[in-house]
Amino acid sequence: MFDNLGLVFSSVLQGLPITVSATIGGILLTIVLSFAAGLALLSKSRTVRFISRVYVEGFRGTSEVVQLFWIFFVLPLLVGIQLVPLFAGILVLGLNHGAYGAEIVRGAVQSVPKEQHEGAIALNLSPLQRMARVILPQAVVETLPSFNNLFIQLLKSTALLYFISAGEMTERGELLRPALPYNELLGIYGVELLFYLLLAIAITFGMRALERAGARKLGRRPKRKQTALSAAELGGAS
């Protein structure tokens, strides 16, 4: 059953750089679109809010696979430009997950206490200064746990690039399927699962580190330390 495990491992490993590139590219585009669309949803302009809402609902409400087919197969028919599979994949990953991220950003900004807004106004800060120096630093920290989940979902969505032959891990594994005995499927899909799991763990470690750094920058103490300190204080008081 595992006679060709070395071959499977090396083949899937060849697709790892494409999967990582698609993930990193998709995450970067997701971050840009999330904040652009999320802040646009809070704009005073009805036109800006409408355009942003159309984008968010359009990409949240349609299939990511169909979006990929539109970008890679239909768009060249309309504009005469054939996109590279990896670039098309990054574009769809960013557009799709950026729509979800926009709601994360919108909710995080609205979760900042009203007193923070009032304090910034009392300091005579302009709207742009209030957003950049007071609201966004707090909102960004609040977005990190949700973005962690979103980025892991984006990582798993890179498997869809198999449909446009981008050369990522899933495709590399599928190319082996016809050439190996049926009982080797466990090895093929087991190795793929392992790689995706390790990448997801790496994303989680990175995001947790950002959460801790953001909490320190805002002067927040880790919950465990707060709990231990409170217990010590109670013990001393008794």
Buried (B, 14 or more C-beta within 10 A) or exposed (E): EEEBBEBBBEBBEBBBEBBBBBBBBBBEBBBEBBBBBBBBBBEEEEEBBEBBBEBBEEBBEEEBEEBBBBBBBEBEEEEEEEBEBBBBBBBBBBBBBBBBBBBBBBBBBEEBEEEBBEEBEEEEBEEEEBBEEBBBBBBBBBBBEBBBBBBBBBBEBBBBBBBBEBBBBBBBBBBBEEEBEEEBBEBBBBBBEEBBEEBBEEBBEEBEEBBEEBBEEEEBEEEEEEEEEEEEEEEEEE
